[in-house]
Amino acid sequence: MSALPPSRFSVLSSSSAELLSPTNSSSRFSLTSAPSVATATTGTPKPLSRPNIYDRPLNKTRSAEVSASAFAFLFSEVVQYMQKRVSGINDLERRLNTLGYRIGTRVLELMVWRTESASKAPKREIRFLPVIMSIHTNVWKAVFGKPADAIEKSVQNEDEYMIIDNEPVITRNISVPRDMSQLSCSSFTAGIVEAVLDGLGFPARVTAHNTPVDDFPLRNTILIKLDKSVLEREELFK
């Protein structure tokens, strides 16, 4: 019978184990204690605290304005991005309307919060005329920095109202090709108006139409077609 191979792992004797014990190790192998947090940070200047946009009071920032050139650049990039991913003008306007609708829900939430915080007895409008006047003035000022130019009611259809903007801010720096002359980038604005109306309980279909005139070549009309339930409710208040 062949002898067993020598073990690859040797067992330390008690004396060698004592030499490797942490208590008996030489001082040159000991680690210096780490400095405390207090001593490490002593004398270090604190970083400057930058204002956080989420900590700003909403009422004090209502007069803040965004650079018009920055907004125009961002909006033009959005239009170009969507243009490469649609099949036609109607699809592009639908996407702009959807994007505006998302913005409109947030605009309404902010305006309602400011109204309720500033008034001791806030009230909710239940008639359509005060609502469209508020959109014409307050919403336009909150989004575009100026009120709209006019409000008109259709003579032929009692469920149609129009908000006129002679110089839309969002289309001021956008040039539409001739083959897309029917495109109205103000569909973004129509989505904002539709979201505000839906949030206030006045469902409607809102579209944007280019209506240029000699003095205002960029003139745009926001057409509001009210839902039948809104007209029936208006009849009850007469």
mmCIF file of the C-alpha atoms, coordinates in Angstrom:
data_MODEL
# 
_entry.id   MODEL 
# 
loop_
_atom_site.group_PDB 
_atom_site.id 
_atom_site.type_symbol 
_atom_site.label_atom_id 
_atom_site.label_alt_id 
_atom_site.label_comp_id 
_atom_site.label_asym_id 
_atom_site.label_entity_id 
_atom_site.label_seq_id 
_atom_site.pdbx_PDB_ins_code 
_atom_site.Cartn_x 
_atom_site.Cartn_y 
_atom_site.Cartn_z 
_atom_site.occupancy 
_atom_site.B_iso_or_equiv 
_atom_site.pdbx_formal_charge 
_atom_site.auth_seq_id 
_atom_site.auth_comp_id 
_atom_site.auth_asym_id 
_atom_site.auth_atom_id 
_atom_site.pdbx_PDB_model_num 
ATOM 1   C CA . MET A 1 1   ? 0.000   0.000  0.000   1.00 0.00 ? 1   MET A CA 1 
ATOM 2   C CA . SER A 1 2   ? 1.424   3.329  -0.987  1.00 0.00 ? 2   SER A CA 1 
ATOM 3   C CA . ALA A 1 3   ? 1.922   6.067  1.572   1.00 0.00 ? 3   ALA A CA 1 
ATOM 4   C CA . LEU A 1 4   ? -0.668  8.825  1.800   1.00 0.00 ? 4   LEU A CA 1 
ATOM 5   C CA . PRO A 1 5   ? 0.313   12.078 0.099   1.00 0.00 ? 5   PRO A CA 1 
ATOM 6   C CA . PRO A 1 6   ? 1.409   14.840 2.404   1.00 0.00 ? 6   PRO A CA 1 
ATOM 7   C CA . SER A 1 7   ? -1.346  17.180 3.468   1.00 0.00 ? 7   SER A CA 1 
ATOM 8   C CA . ARG A 1 8   ? -1.467  20.441 1.512   1.00 0.00 ? 8   ARG A CA 1 
ATOM 9   C CA . PHE A 1 9   ? -2.676  22.368 4.535   1.00 0.00 ? 9   PHE A CA 1 
ATOM 10  C CA . SER A 1 10  ? -0.503  22.511 7.626   1.00 0.00 ? 10  SER A CA 1 
ATOM 11  C CA . VAL A 1 11  ? -1.911  23.019 11.072  1.00 0.00 ? 11  VAL A CA 1 
ATOM 12  C CA . LEU A 1 12  ? -0.409  25.820 13.066  1.00 0.00 ? 12  LEU A CA 1 
ATOM 13  C CA . SER A 1 13  ? 0.992   25.052 16.412  1.00 0.00 ? 13  SER A CA 1 
ATOM 14  C CA . SER A 1 14  ? -0.152  26.883 19.487  1.00 0.00 ? 14  SER A CA 1 
ATOM 15  C CA . SER A 1 15  ? 3.058   28.905 19.606  1.00 0.00 ? 15  SER A CA 1 
ATOM 16  C CA . SER A 1 16  ? 2.781   30.084 16.022  1.00 0.00 ? 16  SER A CA 1 
ATOM 17  C CA . ALA A 1 17  ? -0.871  30.881 16.549  1.00 0.00 ? 17  ALA A CA 1 
ATOM 18  C CA . GLU A 1 18  ? 0.059   33.102 19.446  1.00 0.00 ? 18  GLU A CA 1 
ATOM 19  C CA . LEU A 1 19  ? 2.529   34.969 17.244  1.00 0.00 ? 19  LEU A CA 1 
ATOM 20  C CA . LEU A 1 20  ? -0.213  35.722 14.741  1.00 0.00 ? 20  LEU A CA 1 
ATOM 21  C CA . SER A 1 21  ? -2.666  36.773 17.379  1.00 0.00 ? 21  SER A CA 1 
ATOM 22  C CA . PRO A 1 22  ? -3.773  40.446 17.065  1.00 0.00 ? 22  PRO A CA 1 
ATOM 23  C CA . THR A 1 23  ? -2.990  41.025 20.712  1.00 0.00 ? 23  THR A CA 1 
ATOM 24  C CA . ASN A 1 24  ? 0.589   39.909 20.358  1.00 0.00 ? 24  ASN A CA 1 
ATOM 25  C CA . SER A 1 25  ? 1.334   41.479 16.983  1.00 0.00 ? 25  SER A CA 1 
ATOM 26  C CA . SER A 1 26  ? 3.972   44.134 16.614  1.00 0.00 ? 26  SER A CA 1 
ATOM 27  C CA . SER A 1 27  ? 2.944   47.769 16.801  1.00 0.00 ? 27  SER A CA 1 
ATOM 28  C CA . ARG A 1 28  ? 4.258   48.396 13.313  1.00 0.00 ? 28  ARG A CA 1 
ATOM 29  C CA . PHE A 1 29  ? 1.371   46.369 11.885  1.00 0.00 ? 29  PHE A CA 1 
ATOM 30  C CA . SER A 1 30  ? -1.310  48.207 13.805  1.00 0.00 ? 30  SER A CA 1 
ATOM 31  C CA . LEU A 1 31  ? -3.650  50.569 11.932  1.00 0.00 ? 31  LEU A CA 1 
ATOM 32  C CA . THR A 1 32  ? -4.168  54.103 13.048  1.00 0.00 ? 32  THR A CA 1 
ATOM 33  C CA . SER A 1 33  ? -7.684  54.936 14.054  1.00 0.00 ? 33  SER A CA 1 
ATOM 34  C CA . ALA A 1 34  ? -9.758  56.826 11.489  1.00 0.00 ? 34  ALA A CA 1 
ATOM 35  C CA . PRO A 1 35  ? -10.454 60.448 12.327  1.00 0.00 ? 35  PRO A CA 1 
ATOM 36  C CA . SER A 1 36  ? -13.921 61.256 13.517  1.00 0.00 ? 36  SER A CA 1 
ATOM 37  C CA . VAL A 1 37  ? -16.418 62.980 11.298  1.00 0.00 ? 37  VAL A CA 1 
ATOM 38  C CA . ALA A 1 38  ? -16.239 66.122 13.366  1.00 0.00 ? 38  ALA A CA 1 
ATOM 39  C CA . THR A 1 39  ? -12.454 66.492 12.976  1.00 0.00 ? 39  THR A CA 1 
ATOM 40  C CA . ALA A 1 40  ? -12.539 65.606 9.264   1.00 0.00 ? 40  ALA A CA 1 
ATOM 41  C CA . THR A 1 41  ? -15.032 68.311 8.434   1.00 0.00 ? 41  THR A CA 1 
ATOM 42  C CA . THR A 1 42  ? -13.588 70.997 10.657  1.00 0.00 ? 42  THR A CA 1 
ATOM 43  C CA . GLY A 1 43  ? -12.700 74.077 8.669   1.00 0.00 ? 43  GLY A CA 1 
ATOM 44  C CA . THR A 1 44  ? -14.372 72.875 5.437   1.00 0.00 ? 44  THR A CA 1 
ATOM 45  C CA . PRO A 1 45  ? -16.714 75.533 4.015   1.00 0.00 ? 45  PRO A CA 1 
ATOM 46  C CA . LYS A 1 46  ? -20.294 74.456 3.506   1.00 0.00 ? 46  LYS A CA 1 
ATOM 47  C CA . PRO A 1 47  ? -21.511 74.282 -0.094  1.00 0.00 ? 47  PRO A CA 1 
ATOM 48  C CA . LEU A 1 48  ? -23.712 77.140 -1.168  1.00 0.00 ? 48  LEU A CA 1 
ATOM 49  C CA . SER A 1 49  ? -27.384 76.200 -1.001  1.00 0.00 ? 49  SER A CA 1 
ATOM 50  C CA . ARG A 1 50  ? -29.020 76.747 -4.380  1.00 0.00 ? 50  ARG A CA 1 
ATOM 51  C CA . PRO A 1 51  ? -32.718 77.610 -4.439  1.00 0.00 ? 51  PRO A CA 1 
ATOM 52  C CA . ASN A 1 52  ? -34.918 74.652 -5.286  1.00 0.00 ? 52  ASN A CA 1 
ATOM 53  C CA . ILE A 1 53  ? -37.788 75.317 -7.668  1.00 0.00 ? 53  ILE A CA 1 
ATOM 54  C CA . TYR A 1 54  ? -40.014 72.970 -5.673  1.00 0.00 ? 54  TYR A CA 1 
ATOM 55  C CA . ASP A 1 55  ? -39.502 75.043 -2.520  1.00 0.00 ? 55  ASP A CA 1 
ATOM 56  C CA . ARG A 1 56  ? -40.566 78.341 -4.072  1.00 0.00 ? 56  ARG A CA 1 
ATOM 57  C CA . PRO A 1 57  ? -44.024 79.640 -3.141  1.00 0.00 ? 57  PRO A CA 1 
ATOM 58  C CA . LEU A 1 58  ? -46.371 79.327 -6.104  1.00 0.00 ? 58  LEU A CA 1 
ATOM 59  C CA . ASN A 1 59  ? -47.926 82.720 -5.454  1.00 0.00 ? 59  ASN A CA 1 
ATOM 60  C CA . LYS A 1 60  ? -44.589 84.543 -5.584  1.00 0.00 ? 60  LYS A CA 1 
ATOM 61  C CA . THR A 1 61  ? -43.564 83.019 -8.925  1.00 0.00 ? 61  THR A CA 1 
ATOM 62  C CA . ARG A 1 62  ? -46.669 83.958 -10.873 1.00 0.00 ? 62  ARG A CA 1 
ATOM 63  C CA . SER A 1 63  ? -44.881 86.929 -12.456 1.00 0.00 ? 63  SER A CA 1 
ATOM 64  C CA . ALA A 1 64  ? -41.897 84.834 -13.552 1.00 0.00 ? 64  ALA A CA 1 
ATOM 65  C CA . GLU A 1 65  ? -41.426 84.661 -17.306 1.00 0.00 ? 65  GLU A CA 1 
ATOM 66  C CA . VAL A 1 66  ? -39.666 82.220 -19.588 1.00 0.00 ? 66  VAL A CA 1 
ATOM 67  C CA . SER A 1 67  ? -37.401 83.443 -22.359 1.00 0.00 ? 67  SER A CA 1 
ATOM 68  C CA . ALA A 1 68  ? -39.415 83.728 -25.576 1.00 0.00 ? 68  ALA A CA 1 
ATOM 69  C CA . SER A 1 69  ? -36.486 82.551 -27.672 1.00 0.00 ? 69  SER A CA 1 
ATOM 70  C CA . ALA A 1 70  ? -35.970 79.492 -25.456 1.00 0.00 ? 70  ALA A CA 1 
ATOM 71  C CA . PHE A 1 71  ? -39.657 78.619 -25.664 1.00 0.00 ? 71  PHE A CA 1 
ATOM 72  C CA . ALA A 1 72  ? -39.696 79.092 -29.453 1.00 0.00 ? 72  ALA A CA 1 
ATOM 73  C CA . PHE A 1 73  ? -36.646 76.868 -29.861 1.00 0.00 ? 73  PHE A CA 1 
ATOM 74  C CA . LEU A 1 74  ? -38.098 74.140 -27.643 1.00 0.00 ? 74  LEU A CA 1 
ATOM 75  C CA . PHE A 1 75  ? -41.487 74.209 -29.354 1.00 0.00 ? 75  PHE A CA 1 
ATOM 76  C CA . SER A 1 76  ? -39.955 74.111 -32.844 1.00 0.00 ? 76  SER A CA 1 
ATOM 77  C CA . GLU A 1 77  ? -37.915 71.081 -31.836 1.00 0.00 ? 77  GLU A CA 1 
ATOM 78  C CA . VAL A 1 78  ? -41.071 69.389 -30.548 1.00 0.00 ? 78  VAL A CA 1 
ATOM 79  C CA . VAL A 1 79  ? -42.863 70.042 -33.849 1.00 0.00 ? 79  VAL A CA 1 
ATOM 80  C CA . GLN A 1 80  ? -39.941 68.694 -35.871 1.00 0.00 ? 80  GLN A CA 1 
ATOM 81  C CA . TYR A 1 81  ? -39.693 65.631 -33.642 1.00 0.00 ? 81  TYR A CA 1 
ATOM 82  C CA . MET A 1 82  ? -43.376 64.836 -34.104 1.00 0.00 ? 82  MET A CA 1 
ATOM 83  C CA . GLN A 1 83  ? -43.294 65.619 -37.817 1.00 0.00 ? 83  GLN A CA 1 
ATOM 84  C CA . LYS A 1 84  ? -40.891 62.726 -38.418 1.00 0.00 ? 84  LYS A CA 1 
ATOM 85  C CA . ARG A 1 85  ? -43.220 60.292 -36.660 1.00 0.00 ? 85  ARG A CA 1 
ATOM 86  C CA . VAL A 1 86  ? -46.637 61.049 -38.152 1.00 0.00 ? 86  VAL A CA 1 
ATOM 87  C CA . SER A 1 87  ? -48.398 60.060 -41.342 1.00 0.00 ? 87  SER A CA 1 
ATOM 88  C CA . GLY A 1 88  ? -50.023 63.390 -42.167 1.00 0.00 ? 88  GLY A CA 1 
ATOM 89  C CA . ILE A 1 89  ? -51.134 66.826 -41.051 1.00 0.00 ? 89  ILE A CA 1 
ATOM 90  C CA . ASN A 1 90  ? -54.137 65.538 -39.104 1.00 0.00 ? 90  ASN A CA 1 
ATOM 91  C CA . ASP A 1 91  ? -51.969 63.147 -37.140 1.00 0.00 ? 91  ASP A CA 1 
ATOM 92  C CA . LEU A 1 92  ? -49.485 65.917 -36.340 1.00 0.00 ? 92  LEU A CA 1 
ATOM 93  C CA . GLU A 1 93  ? -52.234 68.255 -35.125 1.00 0.00 ? 93  GLU A CA 1 
ATOM 94  C CA . ARG A 1 94  ? -53.683 65.457 -33.014 1.00 0.00 ? 94  ARG A CA 1 
ATOM 95  C CA . ARG A 1 95  ? -50.356 64.903 -31.293 1.00 0.00 ? 95  ARG A CA 1 
ATOM 96  C CA . LEU A 1 96  ? -49.891 68.610 -30.653 1.00 0.00 ? 96  LEU A CA 1 
ATOM 97  C CA . ASN A 1 97  ? -53.405 68.709 -29.203 1.00 0.00 ? 97  ASN A CA 1 
ATOM 98  C CA . THR A 1 98  ? -52.602 65.801 -26.896 1.00 0.00 ? 98  THR A CA 1 
ATOM 99  C CA . LEU A 1 99  ? -49.420 67.497 -25.703 1.00 0.00 ? 99  LEU A CA 1 
ATOM 100 C CA . GLY A 1 100 ? -51.311 70.734 -25.048 1.00 0.00 ? 100 GLY A CA 1 
ATOM 101 C CA . TYR A 1 101 ? -53.971 68.818 -23.130 1.00 0.00 ? 101 TYR A CA 1 
ATOM 102 C CA . ARG A 1 102 ? -51.348 67.555 -20.708 1.00 0.00 ? 102 ARG A CA 1 
ATOM 103 C CA . ILE A 1 103 ? -50.097 71.092 -20.165 1.00 0.00 ? 103 ILE A CA 1 
ATOM 104 C CA . GLY A 1 104 ? -53.641 72.397 -19.714 1.00 0.00 ? 104 GLY A CA 1 
ATOM 105 C CA . THR A 1 105 ? -54.406 70.042 -16.837 1.00 0.00 ? 105 THR A CA 1 
ATOM 106 C CA . ARG A 1 106 ? -51.403 71.389 -14.940 1.00 0.00 ? 106 ARG A CA 1 
ATOM 107 C CA . VAL A 1 107 ? -52.224 74.995 -15.760 1.00 0.00 ? 107 VAL A CA 1 
ATOM 108 C CA . LEU A 1 108 ? -55.749 74.537 -14.400 1.00 0.00 ? 108 LEU A CA 1 
ATOM 109 C CA . GLU A 1 109 ? -54.470 72.908 -11.232 1.00 0.00 ? 109 GLU A CA 1 
ATOM 110 C CA . LEU A 1 110 ? -52.056 75.765 -10.596 1.00 0.00 ? 110 LEU A CA 1 
ATOM 111 C CA . MET A 1 111 ? -54.659 78.458 -11.271 1.00 0.00 ? 111 MET A CA 1 
ATOM 112 C CA . VAL A 1 112 ? -57.248 76.823 -9.007  1.00 0.00 ? 112 VAL A CA 1 
ATOM 113 C CA . TRP A 1 113 ? -54.681 76.536 -6.222  1.00 0.00 ? 113 TRP A CA 1 
ATOM 114 C CA . ARG A 1 114 ? -53.749 80.196 -6.511  1.00 0.00 ? 114 ARG A CA 1 
ATOM 115 C CA . THR A 1 115 ? -57.375 81.293 -6.573  1.00 0.00 ? 115 THR A CA 1 
ATOM 116 C CA . GLU A 1 116 ? -58.295 79.279 -3.503  1.00 0.00 ? 116 GLU A CA 1 
ATOM 117 C CA . SER A 1 117 ? -55.240 80.428 -1.553  1.00 0.00 ? 117 SER A CA 1 
ATOM 118 C CA . ALA A 1 118 ? -55.791 84.099 -2.377  1.00 0.00 ? 118 ALA A CA 1 
ATOM 119 C CA . SER A 1 119 ? -59.543 84.215 -1.750  1.00 0.00 ? 119 SER A CA 1 
ATOM 120 C CA . LYS A 1 120 ? -61.272 83.607 1.546   1.00 0.00 ? 120 LYS A CA 1 
ATOM 121 C CA . ALA A 1 121 ? -64.433 82.406 -0.184  1.00 0.00 ? 121 ALA A CA 1 
ATOM 122 C CA . PRO A 1 122 ? -63.460 80.876 -3.560  1.00 0.00 ? 122 PRO A CA 1 
ATOM 123 C CA . LYS A 1 123 ? -66.265 79.911 -5.870  1.00 0.00 ? 123 LYS A CA 1 
ATOM 124 C CA . ARG A 1 124 ? -66.598 77.637 -8.856  1.00 0.00 ? 124 ARG A CA 1 
ATOM 125 C CA . GLU A 1 125 ? -68.181 78.968 -12.013 1.00 0.00 ? 125 GLU A CA 1 
ATOM 126 C CA . ILE A 1 126 ? -71.169 77.016 -13.272 1.00 0.00 ? 126 ILE A CA 1 
ATOM 127 C CA . ARG A 1 127 ? -71.989 79.195 -16.267 1.00 0.00 ? 127 ARG A CA 1 
ATOM 128 C CA . PHE A 1 128 ? -70.055 78.977 -19.500 1.00 0.00 ? 128 PHE A CA 1 
ATOM 129 C CA . LEU A 1 129 ? -69.698 82.692 -20.245 1.00 0.00 ? 129 LEU A CA 1 
ATOM 130 C CA . PRO A 1 130 ? -67.592 83.500 -17.137 1.00 0.00 ? 130 PRO A CA 1 
ATOM 131 C CA . VAL A 1 131 ? -65.486 80.406 -17.851 1.00 0.00 ? 131 VAL A CA 1 
ATOM 132 C CA . ILE A 1 132 ? -64.624 81.388 -21.411 1.00 0.00 ? 132 ILE A CA 1 
ATOM 133 C CA . MET A 1 133 ? -63.885 84.927 -20.235 1.00 0.00 ? 133 MET A CA 1 
ATOM 134 C CA . SER A 1 134 ? -61.472 83.506 -17.678 1.00 0.00 ? 134 SER A CA 1 
ATOM 135 C CA . ILE A 1 135 ? -59.768 81.417 -20.367 1.00 0.00 ? 135 ILE A CA 1 
ATOM 136 C CA . HIS A 1 136 ? -59.548 84.454 -22.636 1.00 0.00 ? 136 HIS A CA 1 
ATOM 137 C CA . THR A 1 137 ? -57.863 86.510 -19.919 1.00 0.00 ? 137 THR A CA 1 
ATOM 138 C CA . ASN A 1 138 ? -56.370 84.465 -17.071 1.00 0.00 ? 138 ASN A CA 1 
ATOM 139 C CA . VAL A 1 139 ? -55.297 81.320 -18.904 1.00 0.00 ? 139 VAL A CA 1 
ATOM 140 C CA . TRP A 1 140 ? -53.783 83.256 -21.799 1.00 0.00 ? 140 TRP A CA 1 
ATOM 141 C CA . LYS A 1 141 ? -51.869 85.486 -19.377 1.00 0.00 ? 141 LYS A CA 1 
ATOM 142 C CA . ALA A 1 142 ? -50.604 82.502 -17.397 1.00 0.00 ? 142 ALA A CA 1 
ATOM 143 C CA . VAL A 1 143 ? -49.377 80.659 -20.489 1.00 0.00 ? 143 VAL A CA 1 
ATOM 144 C CA . PHE A 1 144 ? -48.529 83.356 -23.030 1.00 0.00 ? 144 PHE A CA 1 
ATOM 145 C CA . GLY A 1 145 ? -48.109 86.474 -20.911 1.00 0.00 ? 145 GLY A CA 1 
ATOM 146 C CA . LYS A 1 146 ? -50.972 88.382 -22.541 1.00 0.00 ? 146 LYS A CA 1 
ATOM 147 C CA . PRO A 1 147 ? -54.745 87.990 -22.935 1.00 0.00 ? 147 PRO A CA 1 
ATOM 148 C CA . ALA A 1 148 ? -56.349 86.832 -26.153 1.00 0.00 ? 148 ALA A CA 1 
ATOM 149 C CA . ASP A 1 149 ? -57.673 89.462 -28.541 1.00 0.00 ? 149 ASP A CA 1 
ATOM 150 C CA . ALA A 1 150 ? -61.373 88.629 -28.865 1.00 0.00 ? 150 ALA A CA 1 
ATOM 151 C CA . ILE A 1 151 ? -64.210 86.214 -28.139 1.00 0.00 ? 151 ILE A CA 1 
ATOM 152 C CA . GLU A 1 152 ? -66.878 85.506 -30.724 1.00 0.00 ? 152 GLU A CA 1 
ATOM 153 C CA . LYS A 1 153 ? -69.999 83.396 -30.809 1.00 0.00 ? 153 LYS A CA 1 
ATOM 154 C CA . SER A 1 154 ? -71.146 81.620 -33.915 1.00 0.00 ? 154 SER A CA 1 
ATOM 155 C CA . VAL A 1 155 ? -74.295 82.997 -35.481 1.00 0.00 ? 155 VAL A CA 1 
ATOM 156 C CA . GLN A 1 156 ? -75.201 79.759 -37.224 1.00 0.00 ? 156 GLN A CA 1 
ATOM 157 C CA . ASN A 1 157 ? -74.437 77.253 -34.456 1.00 0.00 ? 157 ASN A CA 1 
ATOM 158 C CA . GLU A 1 158 ? -75.282 78.055 -30.840 1.00 0.00 ? 158 GLU A CA 1 
ATOM 159 C CA . ASP A 1 159 ? -72.818 75.476 -29.529 1.00 0.00 ? 159 ASP A CA 1 
ATOM 160 C CA . GLU A 1 160 ? -69.760 77.125 -31.107 1.00 0.00 ? 160 GLU A CA 1 
ATOM 161 C CA . TYR A 1 161 ? -67.564 79.828 -29.595 1.00 0.00 ? 161 TYR A CA 1 
ATOM 162 C CA . MET A 1 162 ? -64.270 81.237 -30.847 1.00 0.00 ? 162 MET A CA 1 
ATOM 163 C CA . ILE A 1 163 ? -61.227 82.742 -29.149 1.00 0.00 ? 163 ILE A CA 1 
ATOM 164 C CA . ILE A 1 164 ? -59.216 84.979 -31.473 1.00 0.00 ? 164 ILE A CA 1 
ATOM 165 C CA . ASP A 1 165 ? -55.461 85.452 -31.143 1.00 0.00 ? 165 ASP A CA 1 
ATOM 166 C CA . ASN A 1 166 ? -54.045 87.888 -33.688 1.00 0.00 ? 166 ASN A CA 1 
ATOM 167 C CA . GLU A 1 167 ? -50.396 87.156 -32.912 1.00 0.00 ? 167 GLU A CA 1 
ATOM 168 C CA . PRO A 1 168 ? -49.971 83.681 -31.385 1.00 0.00 ? 168 PRO A CA 1 
ATOM 169 C CA . VAL A 1 169 ? -46.769 83.397 -29.414 1.00 0.00 ? 169 VAL A CA 1 
ATOM 170 C CA . ILE A 1 170 ? -46.074 79.776 -30.303 1.00 0.00 ? 170 ILE A CA 1 
ATOM 171 C CA . THR A 1 171 ? -46.232 80.307 -34.075 1.00 0.00 ? 171 THR A CA 1 
ATOM 172 C CA . ARG A 1 172 ? -44.359 83.603 -34.174 1.00 0.00 ? 172 ARG A CA 1 
ATOM 173 C CA . ASN A 1 173 ? -41.051 81.963 -35.131 1.00 0.00 ? 173 ASN A CA 1 
ATOM 174 C CA . ILE A 1 174 ? -42.376 78.983 -37.097 1.00 0.00 ? 174 ILE A CA 1 
ATOM 175 C CA . SER A 1 175 ? -42.463 78.936 -40.884 1.00 0.00 ? 175 SER A CA 1 
ATOM 176 C CA . VAL A 1 176 ? -44.806 76.325 -42.375 1.00 0.00 ? 176 VAL A CA 1 
ATOM 177 C CA . PRO A 1 177 ? -43.916 74.898 -45.824 1.00 0.00 ? 177 PRO A CA 1 
ATOM 178 C CA . ARG A 1 178 ? -46.311 75.507 -48.672 1.00 0.00 ? 178 ARG A CA 1 
ATOM 179 C CA . ASP A 1 179 ? -47.200 71.846 -48.989 1.00 0.00 ? 179 ASP A CA 1 
ATOM 180 C CA . MET A 1 180 ? -48.315 71.950 -45.317 1.00 0.00 ? 180 MET A CA 1 
ATOM 181 C CA . SER A 1 181 ? -50.155 75.259 -45.422 1.00 0.00 ? 181 SER A CA 1 
ATOM 182 C CA . GLN A 1 182 ? -53.179 73.696 -43.701 1.00 0.00 ? 182 GLN A CA 1 
ATOM 183 C CA . LEU A 1 183 ? -51.133 72.838 -40.620 1.00 0.00 ? 183 LEU A CA 1 
ATOM 184 C CA . SER A 1 184 ? -52.013 74.830 -37.489 1.00 0.00 ? 184 SER A CA 1 
ATOM 185 C CA . CYS A 1 185 ? -49.392 74.507 -34.761 1.00 0.00 ? 185 CYS A CA 1 
ATOM 186 C CA . SER A 1 186 ? -51.881 76.260 -32.475 1.00 0.00 ? 186 SER A CA 1 
ATOM 187 C CA . SER A 1 187 ? -53.454 72.835 -32.001 1.00 0.00 ? 187 SER A CA 1 
ATOM 188 C CA . PHE A 1 188 ? -51.171 72.853 -28.971 1.00 0.00 ? 188 PHE A CA 1 
ATOM 189 C CA . THR A 1 189 ? -53.140 75.837 -27.633 1.00 0.00 ? 189 THR A CA 1 
ATOM 190 C CA . ALA A 1 190 ? -56.422 74.123 -28.494 1.00 0.00 ? 190 ALA A CA 1 
ATOM 191 C CA . GLY A 1 191 ? -55.373 71.186 -26.322 1.00 0.00 ? 191 GLY A CA 1 
ATOM 192 C CA . ILE A 1 192 ? -54.721 73.524 -23.391 1.00 0.00 ? 192 ILE A CA 1 
ATOM 193 C CA . VAL A 1 193 ? -58.178 75.105 -23.750 1.00 0.00 ? 193 VAL A CA 1 
ATOM 194 C CA . GLU A 1 194 ? -59.856 71.708 -24.039 1.00 0.00 ? 194 GLU A CA 1 
ATOM 195 C CA . ALA A 1 195 ? -58.159 70.450 -20.879 1.00 0.00 ? 195 ALA A CA 1 
ATOM 196 C CA . VAL A 1 196 ? -59.238 73.528 -18.911 1.00 0.00 ? 196 VAL A CA 1 
ATOM 197 C CA . LEU A 1 197 ? -62.844 73.183 -20.092 1.00 0.00 ? 197 LEU A CA 1 
ATOM 198 C CA . ASP A 1 198 ? -62.951 69.475 -19.260 1.00 0.00 ? 198 ASP A CA 1 
ATOM 199 C CA . GLY A 1 199 ? -61.472 70.103 -15.828 1.00 0.00 ? 199 GLY A CA 1 
ATOM 200 C CA . LEU A 1 200 ? -64.089 72.769 -15.065 1.00 0.00 ? 200 LEU A CA 1 
ATOM 201 C CA . GLY A 1 201 ? -66.959 70.518 -16.151 1.00 0.00 ? 201 GLY A CA 1 
ATOM 202 C CA . PHE A 1 202 ? -67.602 71.933 -19.627 1.00 0.00 ? 202 PHE A CA 1 
ATOM 203 C CA . PRO A 1 203 ? -66.723 69.128 -22.060 1.00 0.00 ? 203 PRO A CA 1 
ATOM 204 C CA . ALA A 1 204 ? -66.064 70.372 -25.582 1.00 0.00 ? 204 ALA A CA 1 
ATOM 205 C CA . ARG A 1 205 ? -64.165 69.628 -28.763 1.00 0.00 ? 205 ARG A CA 1 
ATOM 206 C CA . VAL A 1 206 ? -61.543 72.317 -29.369 1.00 0.00 ? 206 VAL A CA 1 
ATOM 207 C CA . THR A 1 207 ? -59.680 72.813 -32.644 1.00 0.00 ? 207 THR A CA 1 
ATOM 208 C CA . ALA A 1 208 ? -57.343 75.464 -34.067 1.00 0.00 ? 208 ALA A CA 1 
ATOM 209 C CA . HIS A 1 209 ? -57.697 77.143 -37.463 1.00 0.00 ? 209 HIS A CA 1 
ATOM 210 C CA . ASN A 1 210 ? -55.514 79.603 -39.347 1.00 0.00 ? 210 ASN A CA 1 
ATOM 211 C CA . THR A 1 211 ? -57.544 82.720 -40.206 1.00 0.00 ? 211 THR A CA 1 
ATOM 212 C CA . PRO A 1 212 ? -55.019 85.258 -41.532 1.00 0.00 ? 212 PRO A CA 1 
ATOM 213 C CA . VAL A 1 213 ? -55.984 88.811 -42.439 1.00 0.00 ? 213 VAL A CA 1 
ATOM 214 C CA . ASP A 1 214 ? -53.997 91.633 -44.011 1.00 0.00 ? 214 ASP A CA 1 
ATOM 215 C CA . ASP A 1 215 ? -53.024 93.239 -40.712 1.00 0.00 ? 215 ASP A CA 1 
ATOM 216 C CA . PHE A 1 216 ? -52.403 89.947 -38.876 1.00 0.00 ? 216 PHE A CA 1 
ATOM 217 C CA . PRO A 1 217 ? -51.031 87.208 -41.150 1.00 0.00 ? 217 PRO A CA 1 
ATOM 218 C CA . LEU A 1 218 ? -50.555 84.835 -38.196 1.00 0.00 ? 218 LEU A CA 1 
ATOM 219 C CA . ARG A 1 219 ? -54.081 85.283 -36.861 1.00 0.00 ? 219 ARG A CA 1 
ATOM 220 C CA . ASN A 1 220 ? -55.478 82.099 -35.339 1.00 0.00 ? 220 ASN A CA 1 
ATOM 221 C CA . THR A 1 221 ? -58.941 81.059 -34.191 1.00 0.00 ? 221 THR A CA 1 
ATOM 222 C CA . ILE A 1 222 ? -59.561 78.533 -31.410 1.00 0.00 ? 222 ILE A CA 1 
ATOM 223 C CA . LEU A 1 223 ? -62.942 76.954 -32.186 1.00 0.00 ? 223 LEU A CA 1 
ATOM 224 C CA . ILE A 1 224 ? -64.853 75.560 -29.186 1.00 0.00 ? 224 ILE A CA 1 
ATOM 225 C CA . LYS A 1 225 ? -67.719 73.192 -29.931 1.00 0.00 ? 225 LYS A CA 1 
ATOM 226 C CA . LEU A 1 226 ? -69.583 72.530 -26.688 1.00 0.00 ? 226 LEU A CA 1 
ATOM 227 C CA . ASP A 1 227 ? -71.016 69.201 -25.722 1.00 0.00 ? 227 ASP A CA 1 
ATOM 228 C CA . LYS A 1 228 ? -74.785 68.818 -25.769 1.00 0.00 ? 228 LYS A CA 1 
ATOM 229 C CA . SER A 1 229 ? -74.877 68.372 -21.978 1.00 0.00 ? 229 SER A CA 1 
ATOM 230 C CA . VAL A 1 230 ? -73.382 71.848 -21.506 1.00 0.00 ? 230 VAL A CA 1 
ATOM 231 C CA . LEU A 1 231 ? -76.128 73.463 -23.589 1.00 0.00 ? 231 LEU A CA 1 
ATOM 232 C CA . GLU A 1 232 ? -78.817 71.605 -21.676 1.00 0.00 ? 232 GLU A CA 1 
ATOM 233 C CA . ARG A 1 233 ? -77.366 72.794 -18.380 1.00 0.00 ? 233 ARG A CA 1 
ATOM 234 C CA . GLU A 1 234 ? -77.196 76.372 -19.639 1.00 0.00 ? 234 GLU A CA 1 
ATOM 235 C CA . GLU A 1 235 ? -80.899 76.205 -20.512 1.00 0.00 ? 235 GLU A CA 1 
ATOM 236 C CA . LEU A 1 236 ? -81.732 75.262 -16.926 1.00 0.00 ? 236 LEU A CA 1 
ATOM 237 C CA . PHE A 1 237 ? -80.113 78.446 -15.603 1.00 0.00 ? 237 PHE A CA 1 
ATOM 238 C CA . LYS A 1 238 ? -82.022 80.768 -17.900 1.00 0.00 ? 238 LYS A CA 1 
# 
